[in-house]
Amino acid sequence: MTAKGTTTRRCYCRGKDGKPLGTDCPKRKQRKHGVWAIRQELPPNADGDRRLFRRAGYDTQTDAQADLDKVRALLNIADKDDTEGRERLGDLLAGVSASGESIPDYEEVKRKFATGQSLTQHMTIAEWLALWLAGKKALRASGLARYEVDIRCHLNPRIGTIRVDRLTVPHLDAMFEGIAETNVEIIEANAARRAAVAELKTIPWKGGENRARRKAMKEAIDAMPPFRRVTGPSTQQHIRSTLRAALNTAIARGSTTFNAAQHVELAAAKRPKALVWTDERVAEWLRTGQKPSPVMVWTPEQAGAFLDFLADFRHRLLPLFHLITFRGLRRGEACGLRWSDFNAATGELTVATQLVQDGWDVVESAPKTDSGERIISLDEYTVEVLEAHRATQAAERLEWGEAWQDTGRMFTQEDGEWIHPGSLTDLFERSVELSTLPPIRLHDLRHVAASLMLAAGVDVKIVSETLGHSDSRITRDIYQSVMPKAARDAAEATARMVPRGTARTAASAHGTNGHAASTQNGAKIITFPSHRIG
């Protein structure tokens, strides 16, 4: 057991000579005169040196005794024969005595002691995030990069110095409020730079005065902050998820008991709704130049027109865009396809690898998710397209000779080298612009493929497996942009399922669709043949 320790009252009054009066102070017998102090012997340090816990400044003996009891309780966490454990607790209390910090919480120290954590070193959020990220051995490069951006750009600058075990919800509220304020600054700075660039375009090139104005304007633009993206709701949700995952691991290791990230409320990140390029939306786009939604989907006619446009120009990557349009491969999956993954006899294509960007470098990795590793069935025409592409690539290989790079990829540059995913996006966007079709992103071809399959009546589970989703609900929620004609056909089919009597809306009262029409007292009466459901 720990030695009892002592509480004593001290007087700091001094005589005329400036020396402490001590026990000679005439006021010493007054109950409230002087201050109380505590003294507790601590376990020796590693060198065997004696140590004491001292603290003074208590107004009453009760207050002093309360803190002394806390110190003794902390020392008793370790068994009396646990020399190493008692030394660790002594190190903690010696440091607290020297620094004047508050006496540590008993339960917190007990938890750290039981899990073998340091009692004298307190890890900050930045230190823990670095340790946590270094331990993510199984994470794909793209996921690791996303975590690293969250930590480097948002978490470390705003909360990195806070101790892990001291992080609170108000800390995180303040962090996200700061992000919102920074967003306002970015928007204002972008607007100012955009206005300056627009003004520069209006200044004529000729004339000394104009040249001087252009030079001054360029210098002003160079001094402005570059265009930056705001941290939107989706990114903020991801930042919180990153911190929540890191803190969950910290809880599992006993570094803290509370995950503040689980209790922060953020604005819901709304996924942009995919819209189809109907005639009305195309007309509005031609008039204003504005897309109705960030995610747009071509109709079957528009998708066919794009592929025909590429065919007319004998575009060497037409088969790649054909495959994405009909089978919905991701960009990296299409770039990573190998001829060894293609079985022409069975009409099957195995998605087993992908090429992804790491900065601007390209690395090969497994598909985005476990369900991304899949076998896709191909129609006969697509098999013919790929076989024709194989012959074209073989001709290119002969033309390049020894300079050909044998990467084994299905889709390559002319010399056989990998296709850079970023370059493929740029190529697609230029091709869409040249085709004069309404714009979509390369990733939106997945939406086109999903919508085509769903409109053709393919079961949503098969669509989900083709796209490589882990759950068919993802397919329904994200990619089900039903084509207008399919939606109208569904509406008509639904209406025909319900038998009606002699009354129907005026809009339908035209005696069409095989219904008999007659007139009674000047009013048109529509009669329907009897239906049987089931």
C-alpha positions in Angstrom: 0.0 0.0 0.0 1.0 3.6 -0.5 2.3 5.7 2.4 -0.4 7.9 3.8 1.2 11.2 3.0 0.6 14.4 4.9 -1.4 17.7 4.8 0.2 20.7 6.5 -0.7 24.4 6.9 1.9 26.9 6.0 2.1 30.6 6.7 4.0 32.9 4.3 3.9 36.0 6.5 7.3 37.8 6.9 8.8 40.0 9.6 10.2 43.5 9.3 13.5 42.0 8.3 11.9 40.2 5.4 12.4 36.7 6.8 9.5 34.2 7.1 7.8 34.2 10.5 6.9 30.6 10.4 5.6 29.3 13.7 6.2 32.7 15.3 3.4 34.4 13.2 0.8 35.8 15.6 -2.0 35.0 13.2 -1.1 31.3 13.0 -3.7 30.2 15.5 -6.5 31.6 13.3 -8.3 28.8 11.4 -8.4 30.5 8.1 -4.9 32.0 8.2 -2.3 30.5 5.9 -2.7 27.9 3.1 -2.7 24.1 3.2 -0.2 21.9 1.3 0.1 18.2 0.6 3.1 15.9 0.5 3.2 12.4 -0.8 6.2 10.1 -1.3 6.4 8.5 -4.7 8.0 5.3 -5.9 11.8 5.8 -6.7 12.7 6.5 -10.3 14.7 4.1 -12.5 18.0 5.2 -10.8 16.5 4.6 -7.3 16.3 8.3 -6.5 13.6 9.4 -4.0 10.7 11.5 -5.3 8.0 13.5 -3.7 4.6 14.9 -4.8 4.2 18.4 -3.4 1.4 20.9 -4.0 0.3 23.9 -2.0 -2.2 26.7 -2.1 -5.3 25.0 -0.7 -7.7 27.2 1.3 -8.9 24.3 3.6 -7.6 21.1 4.9 -10.6 19.4 3.3 -9.5 20.5 -0.2 -5.9 19.4 0.4 -7.0 16.0 1.7 -9.2 15.5 -1.4 -6.2 15.9 -3.7 -4.0 13.8 -1.6 -6.5 11.0 -1.8 -6.5 11.3 -5.6 -2.7 11.0 -5.7 -2.8 8.0 -3.4 -5.6 6.4 -5.5 -3.5 6.8 -8.6 -0.5 5.2 -7.0 -2.6 2.2 -5.9 -3.6 1.4 -9.5 -0.5 -0.8 -9.6 -0.1 -3.8 -7.3 2.5 -3.3 -4.5 4.8 -5.9 -6.1 4.5 -4.3 -9.6 7.8 -2.3 -9.4 7.7 -1.3 -13.1 4.0 -0.2 -12.9 4.6 1.8 -9.7 7.5 3.5 -11.4 5.4 4.5 -14.3 2.8 6.0 -12.0 5.5 7.8 -10.1 6.8 9.3 -13.4 3.3 10.5 -14.1 2.8 12.2 -10.7 6.3 13.6 -10.6 5.7 15.3 -13.8 2.3 16.6 -12.7 3.9 17.9 -9.5 6.7 19.8 -11.4 4.4 21.3 -14.0 1.5 22.2 -11.7 -1.0 20.4 -14.0 -4.3 19.2 -12.7 -4.2 15.7 -11.1 -5.1 13.2 -13.9 -8.5 11.5 -14.0 -8.4 8.2 -12.2 -10.4 6.2 -14.8 -8.4 7.6 -17.7 -5.1 6.7 -16.0 -6.4 3.3 -15.1 -7.4 2.6 -18.7 -4.1 3.7 -20.1 -2.2 1.7 -17.5 -4.2 -1.4 -18.2 -3.5 -1.1 -22.0 0.2 -0.4 -21.6 0.0 3.1 -23.0 2.4 5.9 -22.0 1.2 7.8 -18.9 3.5 10.7 -19.5 3.2 11.3 -23.3 -0.1 12.4 -24.7 -0.6 11.8 -28.4 -2.0 14.6 -30.5 -4.5 14.2 -33.3 -1.8 14.8 -35.9 0.5 12.2 -34.3 -2.3 9.6 -34.1 -3.5 10.2 -37.7 0.1 9.6 -39.0 0.4 6.4 -37.0 -3.1 5.3 -38.1 -2.5 6.0 -41.7 0.8 4.2 -41.7 -1.0 1.1 -40.4 -3.5 0.9 -43.3 -1.4 -1.8 -45.1 -4.3 -3.3 -47.1 -5.7 0.0 -48.4 -5.6 0.6 -52.1 -3.4 3.5 -53.4 -6.5 5.6 -54.3 -8.1 5.2 -50.9 -4.8 5.9 -49.2 -4.4 9.1 -51.2 -7.9 10.2 -50.3 -7.3 9.7 -46.6 -4.0 11.6 -46.9 -5.6 14.6 -48.5 -8.3 14.7 -45.7 -5.5 14.6 -43.1 -3.1 17.0 -44.7 -5.5 19.6 -46.0 -8.2 19.7 -43.3 -7.6 17.7 -40.1 -4.0 18.5 -39.2 -4.2 22.2 -39.9 -7.4 22.6 -37.9 -7.3 20.1 -35.0 -3.9 18.5 -35.3 -2.5 19.9 -32.0 -5.4 18.7 -29.9 -4.8 15.7 -27.7 -6.7 12.6 -28.9 -8.3 12.0 -25.5 -9.3 15.7 -25.3 -11.1 16.0 -28.6 -14.7 17.2 -28.3 -17.7 17.8 -30.5 -17.3 21.6 -30.2 -13.7 21.2 -31.5 -15.2 19.6 -34.7 -18.0 22.1 -34.9 -15.4 24.8 -35.0 -13.4 23.0 -37.6 -16.4 22.6 -40.0 -17.4 26.2 -39.4 -13.8 27.2 -40.3 -14.2 25.2 -43.5 -17.4 27.0 -44.4 -15.7 30.4 -43.8 -12.8 29.3 -46.1 -15.4 28.3 -48.7 -16.7 31.8 -48.7 -13.2 33.2 -49.1 -12.5 30.8 -52.0 -15.8 31.7 -53.8 -15.0 35.4 -53.5 -11.4 35.0 -54.6 -12.4 32.9 -57.6 -15.0 35.5 -58.6 -12.4 38.3 -58.4 -9.9 36.3 -60.5 -12.6 35.4 -63.0 -13.6 39.0 -63.3 -10.0 40.1 -63.8 -9.5 37.5 -66.5 -12.7 38.6 -68.2 -11.5 42.2 -68.1 -8.1 41.3 -69.5 -9.9 39.7 -72.6 -11.6 43.0 -73.3 -8.3 45.0 -73.5 -7.1 45.4 -77.1 -3.6 44.1 -78.0 -2.5 47.1 -80.0 -1.3 50.4 -78.7 1.2 51.3 -76.0 -1.4 52.3 -73.4 -3.3 49.0 -74.0 -0.2 47.0 -73.7 0.6 48.7 -70.4 -2.9 48.0 -69.1 -2.6 44.3 -70.2 0.7 44.0 -68.4 -0.6 45.6 -65.2 -3.7 43.4 -65.3 -1.6 40.2 -65.8 0.6 41.1 -62.9 -2.5 41.7 -60.8 -3.9 38.3 -61.8 -0.6 36.6 -61.0 -0.7 38.1 -57.5 -4.2 36.7 -56.9 -4.8 33.3 -55.4 -5.3 30.6 -58.0 -8.7 29.1 -58.8 -9.6 26.7 -56.0 -12.4 24.3 -55.4 -14.6 24.7 -52.3 -14.9 21.9 -49.8 -18.4 20.7 -50.5 -20.8 18.6 -48.5 -19.6 15.3 -49.9 -16.0 16.1 -49.1 -16.9 17.3 -45.6 -18.7 14.0 -45.0 -15.6 12.1 -46.2 -13.4 14.2 -43.8 -15.7 13.2 -40.9 -15.6 9.6 -42.0 -11.8 9.6 -42.1 -11.6 11.0 -38.6 -14.3 8.7 -37.3 -12.5 5.6 -38.6 -9.2 6.8 -37.0 -10.8 7.5 -33.7 -12.6 4.1 -33.7 -9.1 2.5 -34.0 -7.9 4.7 -31.2 -10.8 3.6 -29.0 -10.0 -0.1 -29.8 -6.4 0.5 -28.7 -7.5 2.3 -25.5 -6.2 5.7 -26.4 -9.5 7.3 -25.9 -13.1 6.4 -25.0 -15.1 8.9 -27.0 -15.5 9.3 -30.7 -16.4 13.0 -31.3 -16.8 12.5 -35.0 -19.8 10.3 -34.5 -21.8 13.1 -33.0 -21.1 16.0 -35.4 -24.1 17.0 -37.6 -23.3 18.1 -41.2 -25.4 19.0 -44.1 -26.5 16.0 -46.0 -24.4 15.4 -49.2 -27.0 15.1 -52.0 -25.9 13.0 -54.9 -26.6 14.8 -58.2 -29.7 13.4 -59.9 -28.9 11.8 -63.3 -31.1 13.4 -66.0 -31.7 12.3 -69.6 -30.9 14.6 -72.5 -34.5 15.0 -73.7 -35.3 17.3 -76.7 -36.5 20.0 -74.3 -33.3 19.9 -72.3 -31.1 19.9 -75.4 -33.0 23.0 -76.7 -32.4 24.8 -73.3 -28.8 23.8 -73.3 -28.3 25.2 -76.9 -30.0 28.4 -75.7 -28.1 28.9 -72.4 -25.1 26.6 -72.6 -26.0 25.3 -69.1 -26.3 21.6 -68.2 -29.5 20.8 -66.2 -27.5 18.5 -63.9 -23.8 17.6 -63.4 -24.8 14.0 -64.3 -26.4 13.7 -67.7 -27.4 10.6 -69.7 -27.7 10.2 -73.4 -30.7 8.6 -75.0 -30.2 5.4 -77.0 -30.4 7.5 -80.2 -27.7 10.0 -78.9 -25.4 7.1 -77.8 -25.8 5.5 -81.2 -25.0 8.9 -82.9 -21.8 9.2 -80.9 -20.6 5.7 -81.8 -21.5 6.4 -85.5 -19.6 9.6 -85.3 -16.5 7.8 -84.1 -17.0 5.1 -86.7 -17.2 7.7 -89.5 -13.8 9.1 -88.5 -12.4 5.5 -88.0 -11.5 6.4 -84.4 -9.0 3.8 -83.2 -10.6 3.7 -79.7 -14.1 3.3 -80.9 -14.2 -0.3 -79.4 -13.2 1.0 -76.0 -16.1 3.6 -76.0 -18.4 0.9 -77.4 -17.6 -1.4 -74.5 -18.2 1.2 -71.9 -21.4 2.3 -73.5 -22.9 -1.1 -73.5 -21.3 -2.8 -70.5 -20.7 0.1 -68.2 -17.0 -0.4 -67.3 -15.3 2.2 -65.2 -12.6 4.2 -66.9 -9.7 2.5 -65.1 -11.2 -0.9 -65.7 -11.4 -0.3 -69.5 -7.8 0.9 -69.6 -6.7 -2.1 -67.6 -8.3 -4.8 -69.7 -6.0 -7.5 -71.0 -6.5 -9.8 -73.9 -6.0 -12.7 -71.6 -9.2 -11.6 -69.8 -11.3 -12.0 -73.1 -12.8 -15.2 -74.1 -14.3 -14.8 -77.6 -15.6 -18.4 -77.7 -17.9 -17.9 -74.7 -18.4 -14.2 -75.1 -17.1 -13.4 -71.7 -14.8 -10.6 -70.4 -13.2 -10.8 -67.0 -12.6 -7.6 -65.1 -9.6 -8.4 -62.9 -7.4 -5.3 -62.9 -7.5 -1.5 -63.5 -5.2 1.4 -64.2 -5.6 4.3 -61.8 -4.0 7.7 -61.4 -1.7 8.4 -58.4 -1.1 12.1 -58.9 -0.4 12.0 -62.6 1.4 8.6 -62.5 -0.5 5.5 -63.5 -0.4 2.4 -61.3 -2.1 -1.0 -61.8 -4.4 -2.2 -59.0 -7.3 -4.5 -58.3 -10.8 -3.2 -59.2 -12.4 -0.6 -56.9 -14.2 -3.2 -54.8 -14.3 -6.9 -54.3 -17.5 -7.0 -56.3 -15.6 -5.1 -59.1 -13.8 -8.3 -59.9 -16.4 -9.9 -62.2 -17.2 -11.7 -65.4 -19.2 -9.8 -68.0 -21.2 -11.4 -70.7 -20.9 -9.8 -74.2 -23.4 -9.7 -77.1 -22.3 -11.2 -80.4 -21.8 -7.8 -82.0 -19.5 -6.6 -79.2 -17.4 -9.7 -79.6 -17.1 -8.9 -83.3 -16.1 -5.4 -82.5 -13.4 -6.6 -80.1 -12.1 -9.2 -82.6 -11.8 -6.6 -85.3 -9.9 -4.4 -82.8 -7.5 -7.3 -82.1 -6.7 -7.5 -85.8 -6.2 -3.7 -86.0 -3.8 -3.8 -83.0 -1.9 -6.7 -84.5 -1.4 -4.5 -87.6 -0.1 -1.7 -85.4 2.3 -4.1 -83.7 3.8 -5.1 -87.1 4.1 -1.5 -88.1 6.0 -0.5 -84.9 8.2 -3.6 -84.9 10.8 -3.7 -82.1 9.5 -0.4 -80.8 6.2 -2.0 -79.9 5.6 -2.2 -76.1 4.0 -5.5 -75.3 1.8 -4.6 -72.3 -0.8 -7.2 -73.1 -3.6 -4.6 -72.8 -6.7 -4.7 -74.9 -6.7 -1.0 -75.4 -3.4 0.8 -75.9 -1.7 3.7 -77.5 -0.4 3.1 -81.1 2.9 1.8 -79.8 1.3 -0.6 -77.3 1.9 1.6 -74.2 -0.8 1.9 -71.5 -3.5 4.5 -72.0 -3.4 7.1 -69.3 -6.9 7.3 -67.7 -6.7 11.1 -67.5 -5.8 11.3 -71.2 -8.7 9.1 -72.0 -11.1 11.5 -70.3 -9.6 14.4 -72.3 -10.0 12.5 -75.5 -13.6 11.7 -74.8 -14.5 15.2 -73.9 -12.9 16.5 -77.2 -14.7 13.8 -79.2 -18.1 14.7 -77.6 -17.5 18.4 -78.4 -16.7 17.6 -82.0 -19.8 15.4 -82.4 -22.0 18.4 -81.4 -24.0 16.1 -79.1 -25.0 17.5 -75.7 -22.2 17.0 -73.2 -21.8 14.2 -70.8 -18.8 13.0 -68.7 -16.9 9.8 -69.5 -18.2 8.3 -66.3 -21.7 9.1 -67.4 -21.3 6.4 -70.1 -21.8 4.0 -67.1 -25.2 5.7 -66.5 -26.0 5.2 -70.2 -25.1 1.5 -70.0 -27.2 1.0 -66.9 -30.2 3.0 -68.3 -30.1 1.0 -71.5 -30.1 -2.3 -69.7 -32.9 -1.3 -67.3 -34.9 0.1 -70.2 -34.5 -3.1 -72.1 -36.0 -5.0 -69.1 -32.8 -6.5 -67.7 -33.2 -7.6 -64.1 -31.7 -5.0 -61.8 -29.5 -7.7 -60.0 -27.9 -8.6 -63.4 -27.4 -4.9 -64.1 -25.8 -4.5 -60.7 -23.4 -7.5 -61.2 -22.5 -6.2 -64.7 -21.6 -2.8 -63.3 -19.7 -4.3 -60.4 -21.8 -3.0 -57.5 -21.8 -4.7 -54.2 -25.6 -4.2 -53.7 -28.4 -3.8 -56.3 -29.8 -0.9 -54.2 -26.7 1.1 -55.3 -27.8 0.5 -58.9 -31.4 1.6 -58.2 -30.3 4.7 -56.3 -27.6 6.0 -58.6 -27.9 4.6 -62.2 -31.6 4.1 -62.8 -32.1 7.0 -65.2 -35.1 5.4 -67.0 -35.4 6.5 -70.7 -38.5 8.6 -71.4 -39.9 6.2 -73.9 -39.5 3.3 -71.4 -41.2 5.3 -68.7 -44.1 6.2 -71.0 -44.5 2.5 -72.0 -44.5 1.5 -68.3 -47.2 4.1 -67.6 -49.4 2.9 -70.4 -48.9 -0.7 -69.4 -49.8 0.2 -65.8 -53.0 2.0 -67.0 -54.1 -1.0 -69.1 -53.9 -3.3 -66.0 -56.9 -1.6 -64.4 -60.4 -2.4 -65.8 -62.8 0.6 -66.1 -66.5 1.1 -66.5 -68.2 3.7 -68.8 -66.4 6.8 -67.5 -62.9 7.9 -68.6 -61.0 11.2 -68.7 -61.8 13.6 -71.6 -58.2 13.3 -72.8 -58.8 9.6 -73.6 -62.3 9.9 -75.0 -61.4 9.5 -78.6 -62.6 6.0 -79.3 -59.1 4.8 -79.8 -57.1 1.8 -78.8 -59.9 -0.6 -79.8 -62.4 1.0 -77.4 -66.0 1.6 -78.7 -67.3 5.2 -78.7 -71.0 6.3 -78.9 -72.9 9.5 -78.3 -75.8 9.8 -75.8 -77.6 13.2 -75.2 -74.7 15.0 -76.9 -72.1 13.4 -74.7 -69.5 11.0 -75.9 -69.5 7.7 -74.1 -66.5 5.4 -74.2 -67.1 1.7 -73.5 -64.2 -0.6 -72.6 -63.9 -4.3 -73.2 -63.9 -6.3 -70.0 -60.5 -7.1 -68.4 -59.4 -9.9 -66.2 -56.3 -9.3 -64.0 -54.3 -12.2 -62.6 
